[in-house]
Amino acid sequence: ESFDVVHAESDAATAEKMIRKLRAGMMPPVEARRRPDAETVAALVAYLEERVDAAAALAPNPGNRTFQRLNRAEYARTVKDLLQVQIDVEAYLPADTISAGFDNIADVQTLSATLMEGYLRAAAAVSRLAVGDIDATASDVTYKVPRTSNQLRQVPGGPFGSRGGISVVHTFPADGEYVFKIELHPTPTGQLFGHTAEGERIEVSIDGGRVALIDIDPLMSQSDSDGMNLRTPAVQIKAGPRRVSAVFMPRFDGPVDDLLAPIEHTLADTQIGLAYGVTTVPHLRDLGVSGPYNVTGVSETPSRRLIFGCRPLAADEELACARQIITKLAMQAYRRPLNESDIEGLMTFYGQGRSDVDFENGIRMALQALLSSPHFIFRFERVPSAAAAGTPYRIDDIELASRLSYFLWASAPDDELIQAAAAGDLSGNHAIEAQVQRMLADPRAESLATRFAAQWFRLQDLDKIYPDPLAYPQFDRTLAASMRRETELLFDYLVQADRSVLELLTAEYTFVDERLARHYDIPNVRGSRFRRVPVVDSNRYGLLGHGSILTLTSHANRTSAVLRGKWVMEVLLGLPPPPPPPNVPDLDDTDAVSGTRRLTVRQQMEDHRKSPACQSCHRVIDPIGLALENFDVTGTWRTRDRGEPIDSSGLLYDGTELFGPTDLRNALLARADVFLRTFTQNLMAYGLGRRVEYHDMPTVRAIVRAAERSDYRMSAFIRGVINSDAFRMRLVARPETEVAVRDEDVPPLAPGTR
């Protein structure tokens, strides 16, 4: 009531909240006695935007952020690009904090002794794997197979004709002997899982070549001295990354041994059993790699070829060669040109390692120091000495190169980008446009799908859902992985083909492998390769029909209109509902039976929200989620819930009637500007590494308006973020100020607007 509309810029934070709800149609409430017409609301929100945008143009605020460090994913990708070494980064670094939906937000990236110890341990491990270690001592590395992973199909990377098991790329630190340890899943009472199966064998192979074939004793039990453990004889293996597969090789094909499997299901369609007394085929639990033993040397590897650009032939050549190697690696790792102190510091570590052992050990010590350096772990941006407090300044080309690469690749700049930045070539729009075009065409740009989109859509939550195996026996972690990949591939396709962002909602096609195609009843898809296929049913167009979204917004034993409605509001519309009031019972605590009749989820919800404390929020959330109620927990289409016909009808908060997914999609498209602004806001937050604040919203609106001219193509939004002041500039400790806008800068309110 105290808000001054005529001077909306004086309270821009509140104005932005008003703009968001007015644009979405949430205010005024549909039940209001005197609800203004759409034209009046549009005039008001346009006036607020013009007033705030004019103030922002007079006093640009590109925002600021604290130092930024490499998170788990960025560290792993940077190490892979720098040294061709793949590591299990979760074994060294703690989980990253999520803020604003992303794990790269600078001001929540805490720094602790434990975290630094993790980076130090990772640096030691990476340097040994990259250079090789002739003095390596035996150690154990374990790869786990979740109990709910499908073990009836050939795993990616596994040999043809095999089923289940695991196939991984493992980096061997030295030439020597290695032993592979295999553990199988037991039943709750200790017997072999699937102990009724006969003729099962496990094959262990290295790069496709068999090194062991082990028969499985169906009578083995946890009570045995060796439990469920199987071991191979010692195998001689050379250093470097090798594909290791431990898979089942059946002697014959026959009916699946699973009491839950419907008769019409084939061996490849049915998950393992989880409940007591349910039988199935044997199931691999762990693959352990132990070694090396009897080390004989270190063979040439991709990492060594990349590191050792020179080889000293005499003692007096070692220092020059070491300096050459270290200079090249440090410039790539530090993501900038080097000064003499950078090189001398690393050469000191080289000298220590060289005096202890030999030349290669010196390089390894220097590499370990490099990977432990703050210049590698942190992404610092220097403030010019002449920059005054409260004023924006343009970041230099070197820092811009890092912003570009970690935005588009989630990894360090390559040589071409660093050289362009060092030469000052990124200052011009034409030069940076050429680099962006090149980088988007690079395979590393898939990180926009696997990192940005996956976090925006909250695909990590898919790992937290374990549908009831008695109700959904067709679901397993392999299917979940295919669901996630479908969503990532849709986004990646829109980037690579430069399609409209709105196709996230309207796509009449999707990407499936055989497993997911069977789940969706899509015919004529065979094999594990994902391919683009048309979608016939309009209910499954776009994200709202993706199994990943529908499963991650469900509970284990039932759908959840609340979770689905909340996901749409938060992720697609940027309108998070308020948290529930205290002491509100969970829906599962609401009676699911009325007399002799089981209530559907909708009927339970109607009873649940009779409380006045619940009604105000649920009347907004529930109709959105109920529009998707025909999709079950795993995203398959159904017409009945608990024996009753499904009623997916509802009234959206703006008065729009909904009768299913198609109506919900059309309602979102009717307010496409809200979805597009939410997408842009999330893209900016990810690209900037900080939360988008109210003072960024004029930039968001400008990017969306500019993208309209190119039919909202994906590239327009990506380039819009990169070309924004928020991406290319930074504010120096700006104090709070008030900005006055002249009345003539903004058109007056439309006649009749209150």
HELIX and SHEET records of a PDB file:
HELIX    1   1 VAL A    5  ASP A   11  5                                   7    
HELIX    2   2 ALA A   12  ALA A   24  1                                  13    
HELIX    3   3 ALA A   38  LEU A   58  1                                  21    
HELIX    4   4 ARG A   72  LEU A   83  1                                  12    
HELIX    5   5 VAL A   89  ALA A   91  5                                   3    
HELIX    6   6 ALA A  106  VAL A  108  5                                   3    
HELIX    7   7 ALA A  113  VAL A  131  1                                  19    
HELIX    8   8 LEU A  267  ASP A  269  5                                   3    
HELIX    9   9 PRO A  302  ILE A  307  1                                   6    
HELIX   10  10 ALA A  315  GLU A  317  5                                   3    
HELIX   11  11 GLU A  318  TYR A  334  1                                  17    
HELIX   12  12 GLU A  340  ASP A  356  1                                  17    
HELIX   13  13 PHE A  359  SER A  372  1                                  14    
HELIX   14  14 PRO A  374  ILE A  377  1                                   4    
HELIX   15  15 ASP A  397  LEU A  408  1                                  12    
HELIX   16  16 ASP A  415  ALA A  422  1                                   8    
HELIX   17  17 ASP A  425  SER A  427  5                                   3    
HELIX   18  18 ASN A  429  ALA A  441  1                                  13    
HELIX   19  19 PRO A  443  GLU A  446  5                                   4    
HELIX   20  20 SER A  447  SER A  447  1                                   1    
HELIX   21  21 LEU A  448  ALA A  453  3                                   6    
HELIX   22  22 ALA A  454  TRP A  456  1                                   3    
HELIX   23  23 LEU A  459  LYS A  464  5                                   6    
HELIX   24  24 ARG A  477  GLN A  496  1                                  20    
HELIX   25  25 GLU A  503  THR A  506  1                                   4    
HELIX   26  26 GLU A  514  TYR A  520  1                                   7    
HELIX   27  27 SER A  538  ARG A  540  5                                   3    
HELIX   28  28 LEU A  543  GLY A  545  5                                   3    
HELIX   29  29 GLY A  547  LEU A  552  1                                   6    
HELIX   30  30 ALA A  561  TRP A  567  1                                   7    
HELIX   31  31 VAL A  568  LEU A  572  3                                   5    
HELIX   32  32 LEU A  587  ASP A  589  5                                   3    
HELIX   33  33 VAL A  601  HIS A  608  1                                   8    
HELIX   34  34 PRO A  612  LEU A  626  1                                  15    
HELIX   35  35 PRO A  661  ALA A  670  1                                  10    
HELIX   36  36 ALA A  672  LEU A  688  1                                  17    
HELIX   37  37 TYR A  694  ASP A  696  5                                   3    
HELIX   38  38 MET A  697  GLU A  708  1                                  12    
HELIX   39  39 MET A  714  ILE A  722  1                                   9    
HELIX   40  40 ASP A  725  ARG A  728  1                                   4    
HELIX   41  41 ASP A  743  ASP A  745  5                                   3    
SHEET    1   A 2 GLN A  68  ARG A  69  0                                        
SHEET    2   A 2 PHE A 378  ARG A 379 -1                                        
SHEET    1   B 4 SER A 139  LYS A 144  0                                        
SHEET    2   B 4 LEU A 284  GLY A 297 -1                                        
SHEET    3   B 4 ASP A 175  LEU A 184 -1                                        
SHEET    4   B 4 ASN A 229  ARG A 231 -1                                        
SHEET    1   C 4 SER A 139  LYS A 144  0                                        
SHEET    2   C 4 LEU A 284  GLY A 297 -1                                        
SHEET    3   C 4 ASP A 175  LEU A 184 -1                                        
SHEET    4   C 4 VAL A 235  ILE A 237 -1                                        
SHEET    1   D 4 ARG A 163  PHE A 172  0                                        
SHEET    2   D 4 GLY A 240  PHE A 248 -1                                        
SHEET    3   D 4 ARG A 201  ILE A 206 -1                                        
SHEET    4   D 4 GLY A 209  ASP A 215 -1                                        
SHEET    1   E 2 PRO A 392  ARG A 394  0                                        
SHEET    2   E 2 MET A 729  LEU A 731 -1                                        
SHEET    1   F 2 TYR A 509  VAL A 512  0                                        
SHEET    2   F 2 ARG A 531  PRO A 534 -1                                        
SHEET    1   G 2 VAL A 593  SER A 594  0                                        
SHEET    2   G 2 ARG A 597  ARG A 598 -1                                        
SHEET    1   H 2 ARG A 640  ASP A 641  0                                        
SHEET    2   H 2 GLU A 644  PRO A 645 -1                                        
SHEET    1   I 2 GLY A 650  LEU A 651  0                                        
SHEET    2   I 2 GLU A 657  LEU A 658 -1                                        
END                                                                             
